[in-house]
Amino acid sequence: MVIGEAKPFLVVLTVINQHRWKTIAAEAGLADKDVNDSECEKIILEKLGGCLKEFPGYAQIYHSHCIQDPWTVENGLLTPTMKMKRKVIMERFESEIEQMYSGHT
């Protein structure tokens, strides 16, 4: 989920595919690192940047935070039609979002 309304830059909450991440981390020599470690974040941002390379600078992602548990209807983060409940997600991950913007003046 991309976040950035009324903020100085875009950040993203990413629900990570555990199996795929293990492969990526192993290839990068980061298998023992936490998925939210700065080295891991760099890899995730590079992958996102590849998808967004044609977008202008203001549409680039500057920080990410990975979520390891899937967002589901059962845990209240998705609607029955599989849409994100942005307000609920923003509330649940408020501290993670604040951390991505911390230090910015």
C-alpha positions, 0 to 999 in steps of 0.5 A: 500500500503506497502512502503519501497523501499530505506527506513529503514523499511516498512510502510503501507498506509491503506484504512480503511473499515469504517464499519469494523473499527467502530466495531473494535474500539468499541470493543477496547474502541476506538470509539471516537479516530481518526483512526490515533491515536497511540492506533488505529495504534497499533490495526491495526499493530497487525492485520497486524502482524497476517497476516505477522507472518510467514514473517522475521523481515525485512518484518514486518510493523512498522507504518501505516497511515489510509486513510478514503476515498476509492481509485478509478479510479475517484480520480486518485489513481487507474487505470481502471484495479484497479491497484494502481497508486503508483507514484500518491499515493506517491505524494498525501500522501507524508506528511503522509509517511514522518511523518511515517519515522520522528524521525528515524535516 
